[in-house]
Amino acid sequence: MQDVAARVAEVRERIANSVRRGGHGQAVRLVAVTKTYGAEAVEAAYAAGVEDVGENRVQEALDKQALVTVPVRWHLIGHLQRNKAKALDHFWLLHALDSARLADAVDDVGRRRARPVDVLVQVNLAGEASKGGLALPELAREAERLAGCSGLRVVGAMTMAPLDADEATLRRVFGGTRAAREVLRAAGHPAEELSMGMSGDFEVAVEEGATMVRLGTVLFGERH
């Protein structure tokens, strides 16, 4: 973990260059994805100035939270099972609200605690069966329904591009997610965020308007 600070600095420079190329002028939040890495990865990222940490699995995140002493913001970026929705009390933001059924479970958590859960709606623009998320045609209807859910607050959209996609596909997926955010805004949601871009494609995502990038291997090296 000794070179994390240098990697973070390099990534931030690449993000800044991508913002300039894209012309959207947005601020970009770097979310360090620490799944399969130990608590030391979280500590190293924080020491390098990264205050946002993403985990894919609830239990791994909770175990890590018990060991970490620095005040990071925890993001749940992976699929959340409905029966684990109560664990959202331990996270700052849910990135993958990927179905109406999950939305109902999250809404229930927020209403019970009298404080809405901040969420991003996951959209699936590549039509990959292996990935969750709403297709664009069903998004407007669900956005209207979610506007009546007092237990959650839709603050943006999230997507994952296909692995090894070419640039044209990446731009279609990321540009489509930007359009999805406008659908959420039109339904009355305070949707400002675009969570898109991982280690292999984050520069294109930022050029297309990403406000959050989820980076693991480019910061910490290959997972074992």
C-alpha positions as CSV (number, residue, x, y, z in Angstrom):
1,M,0.0,0.0,0.0
2,Q,3.0,2.3,0.1
3,D,2.4,3.7,-3.4
4,V,-1.3,4.4,-3.0
5,A,-0.7,8.2,-2.6
6,A,1.2,8.4,-5.9
7,R,-1.5,6.4,-7.6
8,V,-4.3,8.6,-6.2
9,A,-2.4,11.7,-7.4
10,E,-2.0,10.3,-10.9
11,V,-5.7,9.3,-11.0
12,R,-6.8,12.7,-9.9
13,E,-4.7,14.3,-12.7
14,R,-6.3,11.9,-15.2
15,I,-9.8,12.8,-13.9
16,A,-9.0,16.6,-14.2
17,N,-7.8,16.1,-17.8
18,S,-11.0,14.1,-18.6
19,V,-13.2,16.9,-17.1
20,R,-11.5,19.4,-19.4
21,R,-11.9,17.2,-22.5
22,G,-15.6,16.5,-21.7
23,G,-16.5,20.1,-21.1
24,H,-19.2,19.3,-18.5
25,G,-17.2,21.2,-15.8
26,Q,-18.4,18.8,-13.0
27,A,-16.7,18.0,-9.7
28,V,-15.8,14.3,-9.5
29,R,-15.8,12.3,-6.3
30,L,-13.3,9.5,-6.2
31,V,-14.7,6.4,-4.5
32,A,-11.9,3.9,-3.6
33,V,-13.3,0.4,-4.0
34,T,-11.8,-1.8,-1.3
35,K,-13.6,-5.1,-1.8
36,T,-11.2,-8.0,-1.1
37,Y,-8.5,-5.6,0.2
38,G,-8.0,-5.3,3.9
39,A,-8.7,-2.4,6.2
40,E,-5.2,-1.1,5.5
41,A,-6.4,-0.2,2.0
42,V,-9.1,2.1,3.5
43,E,-6.5,3.7,5.8
44,A,-4.0,4.2,2.9
45,A,-6.7,5.8,0.7
46,Y,-7.7,8.1,3.5
47,A,-4.1,9.1,4.1
48,A,-3.9,10.0,0.4
49,G,-6.9,12.3,0.7
50,V,-9.7,9.9,-0.4
51,E,-12.6,10.2,2.0
52,D,-15.1,7.9,0.1
53,V,-14.9,4.1,0.2
54,G,-17.0,1.7,-1.8
55,E,-17.8,-1.9,-0.8
56,N,-19.8,-4.5,-2.8
57,R,-21.0,-6.8,0.0
58,V,-22.7,-5.8,3.2
59,Q,-20.9,-8.3,5.5
60,E,-17.4,-7.5,4.2
61,A,-18.1,-3.8,4.6
62,L,-19.4,-4.2,8.2
63,D,-16.4,-6.3,9.1
64,K,-14.1,-3.7,7.7
65,Q,-15.9,-0.8,9.3
66,A,-15.3,-2.4,12.7
67,L,-11.5,-2.3,12.0
68,V,-11.2,1.1,10.4
69,T,-10.6,4.2,12.6
70,V,-10.6,7.0,10.0
71,P,-13.8,8.9,9.2
72,V,-14.6,7.8,5.7
73,R,-17.9,7.9,3.9
74,W,-19.0,4.3,3.1
75,H,-20.8,3.6,-0.2
76,L,-22.6,0.4,-0.9
77,I,-21.9,-0.1,-4.6
78,G,-22.9,-3.8,-5.1
79,H,-26.3,-5.5,-5.3
80,L,-28.2,-5.3,-2.1
81,Q,-30.5,-8.2,-1.1
82,R,-33.8,-7.0,0.3
83,N,-33.5,-8.8,3.5
84,K,-30.3,-6.9,4.3
85,A,-31.8,-3.4,3.6
86,K,-31.6,-2.6,7.4
87,A,-27.8,-2.5,7.0
88,L,-28.2,0.8,5.0
89,D,-27.9,2.6,8.4
90,H,-24.1,1.9,8.0
91,F,-23.7,3.5,4.6
92,W,-23.7,7.1,3.3
93,L,-25.1,6.1,-0.2
94,L,-26.6,3.1,-2.0
95,H,-25.4,3.1,-5.6
96,A,-27.4,0.1,-6.9
97,L,-31.1,0.6,-6.4
98,D,-31.8,-1.9,-9.2
99,S,-35.4,-2.9,-8.9
100,A,-38.8,-1.8,-7.7
101,R,-38.9,-4.5,-5.1
102,L,-35.6,-3.4,-3.6
103,A,-36.9,0.2,-3.7
104,D,-39.8,-0.8,-1.5
105,A,-37.6,-2.4,1.0
106,V,-35.3,0.6,1.1
107,D,-38.3,2.9,1.4
108,D,-39.5,0.9,4.4
109,V,-36.1,1.4,6.1
110,G,-36.1,5.1,5.6
111,R,-39.7,5.5,6.8
112,R,-39.0,3.5,10.0
113,R,-36.0,5.6,10.9
114,A,-37.7,8.8,9.9
115,R,-34.8,9.8,7.7
116,P,-34.7,9.0,3.9
117,V,-32.0,6.7,2.5
118,D,-30.0,8.4,-0.3
119,V,-29.9,6.2,-3.4
120,L,-28.8,6.1,-7.0
121,V,-31.0,4.3,-9.5
122,Q,-29.1,1.7,-11.4
123,V,-29.8,1.7,-15.1
124,N,-28.9,-1.1,-17.5
125,L,-28.3,0.4,-20.9
126,A,-26.3,-2.3,-22.5
127,G,-29.1,-4.9,-22.0
128,E,-26.8,-7.3,-20.2
129,A,-28.7,-10.1,-18.5
130,S,-25.9,-10.6,-15.9
131,K,-26.3,-7.0,-14.6
132,G,-29.2,-5.5,-12.7
133,G,-30.8,-2.2,-13.2
134,L,-33.7,-0.6,-15.0
135,A,-33.9,-0.3,-18.8
136,L,-34.5,3.2,-20.1
137,P,-38.1,2.5,-21.3
138,E,-39.2,1.5,-17.7
139,L,-37.3,4.3,-16.0
140,A,-39.9,7.1,-16.3
141,R,-42.7,5.0,-14.8
142,E,-40.5,3.9,-11.9
143,A,-39.2,7.4,-11.4
144,E,-42.8,8.7,-11.0
145,R,-43.5,5.9,-8.5
146,L,-40.4,6.6,-6.5
147,A,-41.4,10.2,-6.2
148,G,-44.1,9.0,-3.8
149,C,-41.6,7.1,-1.6
150,S,-40.8,9.3,1.5
151,G,-38.3,6.8,2.8
152,L,-35.7,7.3,0.1
153,R,-34.2,10.2,-1.8
154,V,-33.0,9.6,-5.4
155,V,-29.9,11.7,-5.8
156,G,-28.8,10.4,-9.2
157,A,-28.1,7.4,-11.5
158,M,-25.5,4.7,-11.7
159,T,-24.4,2.3,-14.3
160,M,-21.8,-0.3,-15.2
161,A,-20.5,-0.6,-18.7
162,P,-19.7,-4.0,-20.3
163,L,-16.2,-5.3,-19.6
164,D,-13.9,-4.7,-22.6
165,A,-16.4,-2.5,-24.4
166,D,-15.2,-0.3,-27.2
167,E,-15.3,3.4,-26.9
168,A,-18.4,3.8,-28.9
169,T,-20.3,1.4,-26.6
170,L,-18.9,3.2,-23.5
171,R,-20.1,6.6,-24.8
172,R,-23.5,5.2,-25.6
173,V,-23.8,3.6,-22.1
174,F,-22.5,6.6,-20.2
175,G,-24.3,9.2,-22.3
176,G,-27.5,7.2,-21.8
177,T,-27.0,7.3,-18.1
178,R,-26.7,11.1,-18.3
179,A,-30.0,11.0,-20.1
180,A,-31.5,8.8,-17.4
181,R,-30.5,11.4,-14.8
182,E,-32.7,13.9,-16.7
183,V,-35.6,11.5,-16.6
184,L,-35.2,11.3,-12.8
185,R,-35.0,15.1,-12.6
186,A,-38.1,15.5,-14.7
187,A,-40.0,13.3,-12.1
188,G,-39.0,15.7,-9.4
189,H,-36.0,14.0,-7.9
190,P,-32.9,15.9,-6.7
191,A,-30.8,13.9,-9.1
192,E,-27.4,15.5,-9.4
193,E,-25.0,12.5,-9.3
194,L,-23.8,10.2,-12.0
195,S,-21.9,7.2,-10.6
196,M,-20.2,5.6,-13.6
197,G,-16.7,4.6,-14.5
198,M,-14.3,2.0,-13.1
199,S,-10.6,1.4,-13.4
200,G,-10.7,0.5,-17.1
201,D,-13.1,3.1,-18.4
202,F,-13.3,6.0,-15.9
203,E,-11.7,8.6,-18.2
204,V,-14.5,8.1,-20.8
205,A,-17.1,8.1,-18.0
206,V,-15.8,11.5,-16.7
207,E,-15.7,12.9,-20.3
208,E,-19.4,11.9,-20.4
209,G,-20.3,13.7,-17.1
210,A,-19.6,11.2,-14.3
211,T,-19.6,12.9,-10.9
212,M,-18.5,9.7,-9.1
213,V,-16.0,7.1,-10.3
214,R,-15.5,3.7,-8.5
215,L,-11.9,2.7,-8.6
216,G,-10.1,-0.3,-7.1
217,T,-7.3,-1.9,-9.0
218,V,-5.9,1.4,-10.5
219,L,-5.4,2.5,-6.9
220,F,-4.5,-0.7,-5.0
221,G,-3.2,-3.1,-7.7
222,E,-4.6,-6.4,-8.9
223,R,-6.9,-8.3,-6.5
224,H,-5.8,-11.7,-5.3
